[in-house]
Amino acid sequence: MRFHGRDLRRGRVSVPWQVYSITAVTLGRQPFFGDLYMARTMIGVLREHEAMAHADTLAYVLMPDHLHWLMSLRPGRSLSAVVRSVKAISSRRLGRRIWQKGFYDRAVRTEDDLRDLARYIVANPLRARLVRHIGEYPHWDAIWL
């Protein structure tokens, strides 16, 4: 069975203050964010969206070829529009198209899931064996620290 970008959008709902787990993948899974400048620019874009009241970032980890982002959607914004904006601004700032079309999202159901999900997200570099201790990896953050 072959999936298309429109399949990712099927059933997507934007609920104000809902927490979502977002995964976005780079174009061709190229490791753009292995580059420090590109990684820090992308993280800056996430922070700007928080400052513009589009989304509250609870946790993220920027892997060389993808982003995991745990966020709470602010009122008046659609999930698709916020993610599209993050991807468009980061591509524009970096001077190239860096993202595959579409993204994966999952609405987090209970408050109890948040810390466990944040730990899981932040531990991605450990599971990928990029580092031996999470403190060695520079491109992550979580509000619980």
DAQUI-V872927 format. One record per residue. RES is the residue in one letter. PHI is phi in whole degrees, 0 to 359 (* if undefined). BURIAL is + if it has 24 or more other C-alpha atoms within 12 Angstrom, else -. D_CENTER is the distance of its C-alpha to the mean C-alpha in Angstrom with 2 decimals. Layout:
BEGIN
<<RES/PHI/BURIAL/D_CENTER> <RES/PHI/BURIAL/D_CENTER>>
END
This chain:
BEGIN
<<M/*/-/26.31> <R/254/-/24.11> <F/257/-/20.92> <H/235/-/20.00> <G/305/-/17.14> <R/295/-/19.21> <D/294/-/19.14> <L/291/-/15.42> <R/277/-/16.38> <R/301/-/19.41> <G/82/-/19.50> <R/288/-/16.32> <V/232/-/17.26> <S/253/+/16.00> <V/244/-/17.47> <P/303/-/17.65> <W/70/+/16.53> <Q/292/+/15.12> <V/268/+/12.28> <Y/236/+/9.66> <S/257/+/7.53> <I/247/+/5.06> <T/232/+/5.29> <A/235/+/6.07> <V/246/+/9.08> <T/288/+/11.27> <L/301/-/14.68> <G/64/-/17.03> <R/54/-/14.72> <Q/290/-/16.10> <P/278/-/15.15> <F/306/+/14.59> <F/274/+/12.70> <G/287/-/15.77> <D/272/-/17.24> <L/302/-/17.10> <Y/299/-/17.47> <M/295/+/14.67> <A/296/+/12.24> <R/292/+/13.61> <T/297/+/13.61> <M/298/+/9.89> <I/297/+/9.54> <G/299/-/12.38> <V/294/+/10.82> <L/301/+/8.23> <R/294/+/11.52> <E/297/-/13.53> <H/295/+/11.82> <E/291/-/12.61> <A/297/-/16.05> <M/275/-/16.63> <A/64/-/16.16> <H/271/+/13.59> <A/201/+/11.28> <D/259/+/11.71> <T/278/+/9.08> <L/263/+/10.47> <A/196/+/8.67> <Y/204/+/6.05> <V/219/+/7.24> <L/256/+/7.31> <M/275/+/9.76> <P/305/+/12.39> <D/235/+/11.41> <H/194/+/7.81> <L/238/+/4.25> <H/248/+/3.87> <W/224/+/3.04> <L/260/+/6.68> <M/219/+/8.12> <S/251/+/11.61> <L/282/+/12.59> <R/280/+/15.55> <P/299/-/18.79> <G/83/-/19.68> <R/238/+/16.29> <S/261/-/15.19> <L/303/+/11.80> <S/299/+/12.35> <A/294/-/13.56> <V/294/+/10.76> <V/295/+/8.14> <R/301/+/11.22> <S/295/+/12.02> <V/302/+/8.95> <K/292/+/9.60> <A/293/+/13.30> <I/294/+/13.67> <S/296/+/12.00> <S/296/+/14.22> <R/297/-/17.13> <R/295/-/16.96> <L/269/+/16.86> <G/74/-/19.60> <R/197/-/18.45> <R/283/-/16.46> <I/239/+/13.63> <W/247/+/11.56> <Q/290/+/13.03> <K/293/+/13.81> <G/79/+/12.11> <F/197/+/9.10> <Y/259/+/9.53> <D/221/+/9.47> <R/216/+/11.69> <A/284/+/13.40> <V/277/+/14.28> <R/274/-/18.06> <T/227/-/19.54> <E/301/-/19.22> <D/297/-/20.35> <D/287/-/17.33> <L/299/+/14.94> <R/296/-/16.15> <D/297/-/16.52> <L/294/+/13.05> <A/299/+/11.77> <R/299/+/14.35> <Y/298/+/13.38> <I/299/+/9.73> <V/295/+/11.33> <A/280/+/14.12> <N/307/+/12.47> <P/298/+/14.31> <L/291/-/17.43> <R/295/-/17.37> <A/278/-/16.87> <R/60/-/19.78> <L/280/-/18.36> <V/215/-/19.88> <R/264/-/22.37> <H/224/-/21.18> <I/300/-/17.73> <G/297/-/19.39> <E/278/-/19.91> <Y/263/+/16.29> <P/272/+/15.36> <H/250/+/11.61> <W/205/+/10.43> <D/196/+/11.43> <A/207/+/12.28> <I/291/-/14.65> <W/276/-/17.17> <L/262/-/18.29>>
END
